[in-house]
Amino acid sequence: QVQLVESGGGSAQAGGSLRLSCAASGTIDRRICIGWFRQAPGKPREGVTGVYVPDGTAYLADSVKGRFTVPQDNAKNTVYLQMHSLKPEDTAMYYCAAGPFPICTSGGPWNNTVRYNYWGQGTQVTVSS
């Protein structure tokens, strides 16, 4: 079992920055993939990024490339979502999820929600114009 806890959400102005944290605990496979997803009201959950934790290789959605990065602190079992140049369309509930490493390989389904086994409770991000 893996437990995931997100934190760091809040409000920001357009153009601002926020950093979300995803802290993992429990029985963690060394070869784990962490995904960040978001869901706005009335819209389906969409993948933001998937990162292969052992080497930090991250896959990003086109909508966030150049603005979001995925640093991590393996000593703390924590993956971050560093968000810069925020836009109102980034407003959503953000979730982190954990799944087996094949999700986070080139061409792998990192943005497919059904491939992830564990989910956090989510943290709200609101960006105002």
ABEGO torsion letter per residue (X at the ends): XBBBBBBGBEBBBBGBBBBBBBBBBEBBBABBBBBBBBBBBGBBBBBABBBBAAAGBBBBBAAABGABBBBBBAAAGBBBBBBBGBBAAABBBBBBBBBBAAABBBGBBAABAAABABBBAEBBBBBBX
